[in-house]
């Protein structure tokens, strides 16, 4: 089955206008939640009276949401730790220390 057959069309409404969009099967509720969030944010911007025209409202809302998303995202993701590699490196360091300490012990006695 190809992707088009798995995607289901869904009609959504934003600021009173209907749009037909593709939606993967099983993700309809998630899409509807996204539509409700976006519609609420667009109405807030429109009702604020500073932006006119649905296209400008949509663009400004998208920019605001993108800005909020990026502001919450960490500047640089922390490197992931490979636990097995980490354990190997610790074991190698312990072995090196043991050898170094053993060599020094021989010199002392």
Residue pairs with C-beta under 8 A, 6 or more apart in sequence:
6 24
6 25
7 22
7 23
7 24
7 25
8 22
8 23
8 24
8 25
8 28
9 20
9 21
9 22
9 23
10 20
10 21
10 22
10 23
10 28
10 31
10 32
11 18
11 19
11 20
11 21
12 18
12 19
12 20
12 21
12 31
12 32
12 35
13 19
13 35
13 39
14 35
14 38
14 39
14 42
14 58
15 39
15 42
15 43
15 46
15 54
15 57
17 54
21 31
23 31
38 61
38 65
41 61
41 64
41 65
42 57
42 58
42 61
45 51
45 57
45 60
45 61
45 64
46 57
51 57
51 60
